[in-house]
Amino acid sequence: MEEPTVGKGEARLCARLGLSAEESAALLAAMRAGASSRSAAVLTPRAPQGYVPPFPCAEGAVYPWLPPRVFLPRPGEEKPTAYEDYRAGMYYMLDLSSCWESAALAAVPPPERSLDLCAAPGGKTMLLAARHPLQYHMANEVNPGRRMTLRKNVEGCGLPNTEVMGLRPDQWARSGELFDLVLADAPCSGQSLLCKGVKNPGCLSASMVNGNAKRQRGIMLAATACVRPGGHLLYSTCTYDPEENEKVMAYVLRRVPGWRAVELPQLAAFRSRLADFPAYRLLPMQGCGAGGFCCLLQREV
Ligand SMILES: C[S@@+](CC[C@H](N)C(=O)[O-])C[C@H]1O[C@@H](n2cnc3c(N)ncnc32)[C@H](O)[C@@H]1O
């Protein structure tokens, strides 16, 4: 069969990622096939201790980085969203790569005060709640429509001590250093959507990538101003381009004194070759969902 031609955006992405010919072919094949989603179910506070979801799941600790209270439906099984327990908010469904992006929370002490700056529809907040008790949590979303979905999910899944807010990052920054932990799961070009079979025109274009990188730098500068001394800031995206990932983190580390990137031994196999500080990337051909990026920063005491 004839090989499909490689587009300009695809070629630029593979070059920026420094991929070998073989790795490039695998990434492009995954983006074209759109079949890399792997669903995961995270139990919510509504699920009692010892609860097991009603659908057939992979058993045991499948991956060392898998957060607690996460179950992986067996591929090809009946839809996990078809059960009454799902409607009752006992578990929340997301892509496995979202779970991977939150693995860094294992390295963070239980926060007294936490902020999810870009929270809708609520996946990262659910993953935080699965890892640490929420003591005082702000789930923030600037987009009003998405904020309604976030509120529905927060209430439906019974998240305690959680307030849904709608401030811009610069408004949070003006409120001061209030939080032990801030999650910045930033809006991005969403290149991994292609691997889930979702159309995302323009996501490989330089203008889309650069526009998102500019917004991400602004969000991150604001986010650093919200963290108490000694606290943590977790940055994540569901896109591949280094401009929106390693380069955003390098910019923050250069611009804001007193921060370091934290080494995450559980994610050692995913360490980015594109940064001289600890940063981690997942690509779709690694079999853990559509892919993403994460980097945990800690502020000096
Ligand atoms: C990747 S999504 C968040 C996904 C969510 N954390 C989850 O796990 O379910 C990024 C969110 O950032 C919001 N957003 C867009 N522009 C923003 C901005 N300038 N500042 C903060 N958030 C923004 C979007 O509306 C979107 O809901």
The ligand as an SDF file (V2000), in Angstrom:
LIG
                    3D

 27 29  0  0  0  0  0  0  0  0999 V2000
   -7.1670   20.9340   29.3540 C   0  0  0  0  0  0  0  0  0  0  0  0
   -8.6310   21.6950   29.8420 S   0  0  0  0  0  0  0  0  0  0  0  0
   -8.7350   21.2210   31.5340 C   0  0  0  0  0  0  0  0  0  0  0  0
   -9.1350   19.7810   31.7620 C   0  0  0  0  0  0  0  0  0  0  0  0
   -9.3920   19.4670   33.2380 C   0  0  0  0  0  0  0  0  0  0  0  0
   -8.2540   19.8290   34.0510 N   0  0  0  0  0  0  0  0  0  0  0  0
   -9.7110   18.0010   33.4480 C   0  0  0  0  0  0  0  0  0  0  0  0
   -8.7900   17.2300   33.8100 O   0  0  0  0  0  0  0  0  0  0  0  0
  -10.8760   17.6180   33.2980 O   0  0  0  0  0  0  0  0  0  0  0  0
   -8.1350   23.3690   29.9880 C   0  0  0  0  0  0  0  0  0  0  0  0
   -9.1890   24.3010   30.5640 C   0  0  0  0  0  0  0  0  0  0  0  0
   -8.6280   25.6240   30.6410 O   0  0  0  0  0  0  0  0  0  0  0  0
   -9.6370   26.5680   30.3690 C   0  0  0  0  0  0  0  0  0  0  0  0
   -9.0150   27.8390   29.9010 N   0  0  0  0  0  0  0  0  0  0  0  0
   -9.0500   28.3690   28.6520 C   0  0  0  0  0  0  0  0  0  0  0  0
   -8.3810   29.5370   28.6340 N   0  0  0  0  0  0  0  0  0  0  0  0
   -7.9130   29.7420   29.8760 C   0  0  0  0  0  0  0  0  0  0  0  0
   -7.1510   30.7770   30.4840 C   0  0  0  0  0  0  0  0  0  0  0  0
   -6.7060   31.8320   29.7880 N   0  0  0  0  0  0  0  0  0  0  0  0
   -6.8540   30.6670   31.7830 N   0  0  0  0  0  0  0  0  0  0  0  0
   -7.2780   29.5920   32.5060 C   0  0  0  0  0  0  0  0  0  0  0  0
   -7.9990   28.5790   31.9750 N   0  0  0  0  0  0  0  0  0  0  0  0
   -8.3110   28.6550   30.6850 C   0  0  0  0  0  0  0  0  0  0  0  0
  -10.4950   25.8990   29.3150 C   0  0  0  0  0  0  0  0  0  0  0  0
  -11.7910   26.4640   29.3110 O   0  0  0  0  0  0  0  0  0  0  0  0
  -10.4540   24.4360   29.7260 C   0  0  0  0  0  0  0  0  0  0  0  0
  -11.5630   24.0940   30.4950 O   0  0  0  0  0  0  0  0  0  0  0  0
  1  2  1  0
  2  3  1  0
  2 10  1  0
  3  4  1  0
  4  5  1  0
  5  6  1  0
  5  7  1  0
  7  8  2  0
  7  9  1  0
 10 11  1  0
 11 12  1  0
 11 26  1  0
 12 13  1  0
 13 14  1  0
 13 24  1  0
 14 15  1  0
 14 23  1  0
 15 16  2  0
 16 17  1  0
 17 18  1  0
 17 23  2  0
 18 19  1  0
 18 20  2  0
 20 21  1  0
 21 22  2  0
 22 23  1  0
 24 25  1  0
 24 26  1  0
 26 27  1  0
M  CHG  2   2   1   9  -1
M  END
$$$$
